[in-house]
Amino acid sequence: MDTCILDHTFEEYLEIVTRFHGGEAPGVIIGGFMVDLALRNLPDGILYDAICETRSCLPDAIQILTPCTVGNGWLKIIPLGRFAMSLYNKQDYHGIRVFMDAEKLEAWQEIKAWFFKLKTKKEQAREDIIREIREAGASILGSHPVNVQPEAVIKAHKGIIRVCPQCGEAYPSDEGGLCLACRGANPYQPVNTPEQAGKSGEIAS
């Protein structure tokens, strides 16, 4: 019988991962088994949210296989640096946490070398890592019930929206008298010349 992740064969899931993530990332592939395990341990028919304890790869598996996304607020990323995730009941905050079990990786040397960065990317054989992930499946994972602290996953509300007096764009008023970008958090460098200052620089459609 072929390895499956929810309703997908392993090959189907690899194709989905490649389209969504841009490549066959081991973390997203393992994440598929993690989500599958969590869902199999949740009661049927409940509405659930997700917590992810890392920003790397694993959030994409959650967004591929569940309705929980960063955009709709049902996926909360709490960057604890652990390769772990939880799915929990929206109503009572009871759920299941799934994590990479370091002890269980001893039987899977290619996964272990990738996970603990024991080899450089040039030294890693991606096909061997994926082969081991397929063979290992959920056997490299651990899981346990959790009770999520409601205050840890409370969703922030934007409140009143106002127009920034400096840049003229809308932003949540609770951020202060100016938007965050105009207060120094702007990630962009100006591309206009001084003579063009004040112009929008919009790209023609």
C-alpha positions in Angstrom: 0.0 0.0 0.0 1.3 3.4 -1.0 2.3 6.0 1.7 -0.5 8.6 2.0 -0.8 12.0 3.6 -4.5 12.6 4.3 -6.2 12.0 1.0 -3.0 12.4 -1.1 -0.6 9.8 -2.2 3.0 10.6 -1.4 3.7 11.6 -5.0 0.6 13.8 -5.1 1.7 15.6 -2.0 5.2 16.2 -3.4 3.7 17.8 -6.4 1.5 20.1 -4.2 4.5 21.0 -2.1 6.6 21.9 -5.1 3.8 24.1 -6.5 3.2 25.9 -3.2 6.6 26.0 -1.6 8.8 26.1 -4.8 10.5 22.8 -4.3 10.5 19.4 -2.5 11.5 20.8 0.9 12.1 18.1 3.5 10.5 20.2 6.2 7.3 20.7 4.3 7.2 17.0 3.5 7.7 15.9 7.1 5.1 18.6 8.0 2.6 16.7 5.9 2.9 13.7 8.2 2.7 15.9 11.2 -0.6 17.5 10.1 -1.9 14.1 9.2 -1.1 12.7 12.6 -2.6 15.7 14.4 -5.8 15.5 12.4 -6.2 11.8 13.1 -6.1 12.5 16.8 -8.6 15.3 16.8 -12.4 14.6 17.3 -14.3 14.5 14.1 -16.3 17.6 13.0 -14.7 20.2 15.3 -13.5 23.6 14.2 -9.9 24.0 14.9 -7.0 26.5 14.8 -3.3 25.8 14.5 -0.1 26.8 16.3 3.3 26.5 14.6 6.5 26.8 16.7 8.8 27.6 13.8 8.7 30.0 10.8 10.6 27.6 8.6 8.8 25.2 6.2 6.3 23.7 8.6 3.7 26.6 8.3 3.4 25.8 4.6 2.4 22.2 5.4 -0.3 23.5 7.7 -1.6 25.9 5.1 -1.5 23.2 2.3 -3.5 20.6 4.3 -5.8 22.6 6.6 -8.0 25.7 6.4 -5.6 27.4 8.8 -3.5 30.1 7.2 -1.6 33.1 8.3 -4.0 35.3 6.2 -7.2 34.2 7.9 -5.6 34.2 11.3 -6.4 30.6 12.1 -2.6 29.8 12.0 -0.6 31.4 14.8 3.2 31.2 14.4 4.9 31.4 17.8 8.7 31.2 16.9 10.0 29.0 19.7 12.6 27.4 17.4 11.1 24.0 17.7 9.9 21.9 14.8 6.5 21.3 16.2 2.9 22.2 15.6 -0.5 21.9 17.3 -4.1 21.7 16.1 -6.7 22.6 18.8 -10.4 23.0 19.2 -11.5 26.7 18.8 -14.1 26.3 21.5 -12.3 24.7 24.4 -8.6 25.0 23.4 -7.9 21.3 23.8 -5.8 19.8 21.1 -2.8 17.7 19.9 0.8 18.7 19.6 3.1 16.9 17.1 6.9 17.3 17.1 10.0 15.9 15.6 11.3 13.3 18.0 15.1 13.6 18.0 15.7 10.1 19.5 13.7 8.5 16.8 16.0 10.0 14.1 18.8 7.6 15.1 17.4 5.0 12.7 17.3 7.5 9.8 20.7 8.9 9.2 19.9 11.0 6.1 17.0 12.7 7.9 19.1 13.2 11.0 22.0 14.7 9.0 19.6 17.1 7.3 17.7 18.0 10.5 20.7 18.6 12.7 22.7 20.2 9.8 25.4 17.6 10.1 26.1 17.9 6.3 26.3 20.9 4.1 23.6 21.3 1.4 26.2 20.2 -1.2 26.9 17.0 0.8 23.2 16.2 1.2 21.5 13.9 -1.3 18.0 15.2 -1.6 16.6 12.0 -3.1 18.0 10.0 -0.2 16.4 12.4 2.4 13.0 12.2 0.6 13.2 8.4 0.3 13.9 8.1 4.1 11.0 10.5 4.9 8.7 8.4 2.8 9.8 5.2 4.5 9.8 6.7 8.0 6.5 8.5 7.8 5.1 9.4 11.2 7.5 7.0 13.0 9.9 9.9 13.5 7.3 12.0 15.3 6.0 12.3 18.8 2.7 13.6 20.0 0.8 14.5 23.1 -2.4 16.3 24.1 -2.2 20.0 24.9 -4.4 22.7 26.5 -3.6 26.0 24.7 -3.5 29.1 26.7 -6.2 31.4 25.2 -4.1 34.6 25.8 -1.2 33.1 23.7 -3.4 32.8 20.6 -5.7 35.8 20.9 -6.2 37.5 17.6 -5.3 41.2 17.4 -8.0 43.4 16.0 -7.1 46.4 13.8 -9.5 48.8 15.5 -10.2 52.1 13.8 -8.5 52.7 10.4 -7.1 56.1 9.7 -5.0 57.8 6.9 -1.4 58.4 7.8 -0.8 62.2 7.5 2.7 61.6 6.2 2.4 59.0 3.4 -1.4 59.2 2.9 -2.0 55.4 3.2 -4.5 53.7 5.5 -3.3 52.0 8.7 -4.6 50.8 12.1 -4.9 53.9 14.4 -3.7 52.0 17.5 -0.2 52.1 16.0 0.1 55.8 16.8 0.0 59.2 15.0 1.9 57.8 12.0 1.9 54.4 10.3 4.8 52.1 11.2 6.5 52.7 7.9 6.7 56.4 8.4 8.0 55.8 11.9 11.0 54.0 10.6 9.9 50.5 9.9 9.7 50.9 6.1 11.7 48.0 4.4 12.1 49.9 1.1 14.7 52.3 -0.2 13.6 55.2 -2.3 13.9 54.8 -6.0 12.8 58.3 -7.1 15.2 61.1 -7.6 14.9 64.2 -5.3 13.1 66.0 -8.2 10.4 63.3 -8.2 9.8 63.5 -4.4 6.2 63.6 -3.7 5.2 61.7 -6.8 3.7 58.3 -6.3 6.0 56.4 -8.7 3.2 54.1 -9.6 3.8 51.6 -12.4 1.5 52.0 -15.4 -1.0 49.2 -15.9 
